[in-house]
Amino acid sequence: MVHFFAAYGQPPDAGAFDRHYFDVHVPLAKGLPGLRRYSISRNPTTVRGPGPYHLVALLDWDAMDSLRQDFASPLGEQVARDVDYLATLCPSIRSTIFELEVV
C-alpha cells in the first residue's frame, strides 16, 4: 500500500479553505480511479515539529505505479492544479508519499 499524506497549516480564512477543499478538491481527488481511501482529520495534534495543522489527509493506493498513473492522467493534473489554488488559501501545505514496510 502507498500513502499520500498532506498537512494543511492554519489558513487565514478557514471557512473559505474548507469550502473549497470539501466542495471542489475532495470530489476531484476521489475521482482518481486508483484511489482506495481518502481519510482526513480536522483535529490533529502536533507531537513534534511544526504545527498546529488545520487538517491532515491520508490518501491510499494499492501500489506506487497506480498512484503515478493517476497523477499523470488529465484528472491527476487537474487535482495538482487545484492544490496550487489551495496554496493561495493556505500557504503552509506539506505533503509526502510513502510505502510502508513491516519491520
C-alpha positions in Angstrom: 0.0 0.0 0.0 1.1 3.5 -0.8 0.1 6.6 1.2 -0.1 10.2 0.2 0.0 12.4 3.4 -0.9 16.1 3.3 -0.9 18.5 6.2 -2.5 21.9 5.9 -1.4 24.7 8.2 -3.8 27.3 9.6 -5.4 29.2 6.7 -6.1 32.9 7.1 -9.7 32.3 6.2 -10.6 28.7 7.4 -14.1 29.0 6.1 -13.0 29.7 2.5 -10.4 27.0 2.7 -12.9 24.4 4.0 -15.5 25.3 1.4 -13.1 24.9 -1.5 -11.4 21.8 0.0 -14.6 19.9 0.6 -16.7 21.2 -2.2 -14.1 21.1 -5.0 -10.8 19.4 -4.1 -12.0 16.2 -2.3 -14.6 15.4 -5.1 -11.9 15.9 -7.7 -9.4 13.6 -5.9 -12.0 11.0 -5.2 -12.4 10.6 -8.9 -8.9 9.2 -9.3 -9.5 5.6 -10.3 -6.7 4.0 -8.3 -7.5 5.8 -5.1 -8.7 3.3 -2.5 -9.4 5.6 0.5 -9.4 9.3 1.4 -9.3 10.0 5.1 -9.0 13.3 6.9 -8.6 14.6 10.5 -9.9 18.0 11.4 -8.2 17.9 14.9 -4.6 16.7 14.5 -2.3 17.1 17.5 1.3 18.0 16.8 3.7 16.0 18.9 7.0 17.3 17.5 7.9 19.7 14.7 5.9 22.4 13.1 2.2 22.8 13.7 -0.6 23.1 14.6 -2.4 22.0 11.5 -5.8 22.9 10.4 -6.4 19.4 8.9 -4.4 16.4 7.7 -5.3 14.0 4.9 -4.2 10.5 4.1 -4.9 9.0 0.7 -4.3 5.4 -0.1 -3.4 3.5 -3.3 -2.6 -0.2 -3.8 0.8 0.5 -5.4 3.2 3.3 -6.4 2.5 2.6 -10.1 -1.2 3.2 -9.6 -0.6 6.5 -7.8 1.8 7.6 -10.5 -0.6 6.6 -13.2 -3.4 8.6 -11.5 -1.3 11.7 -11.2 -0.1 11.5 -14.8 -3.7 11.5 -16.0 -5.6 14.6 -17.0 -7.7 14.3 -13.8 -4.5 14.0 -11.8 -3.1 17.1 -13.4 -6.3 18.9 -12.5 -6.0 17.8 -8.9 -2.4 19.1 -8.8 -3.5 22.4 -10.3 -6.2 22.6 -7.6 -3.5 22.1 -4.9 -1.8 25.2 -6.4 -5.1 27.1 -5.8 -5.4 25.6 -2.3 -1.9 27.0 -1.6 -3.3 30.5 -2.2 -5.9 29.8 0.6 -3.5 28.0 2.9 0.2 28.9 2.3 1.5 26.2 4.6 0.9 22.8 2.9 3.3 19.9 3.5 2.9 16.5 1.7 4.8 13.3 1.3 4.3 9.9 -0.4 5.4 6.7 1.3 5.2 3.0 1.3 5.0 1.0 4.5 7.2 -2.0 5.3 6.8 -4.3 8.3 10.0 -4.4 10.5 
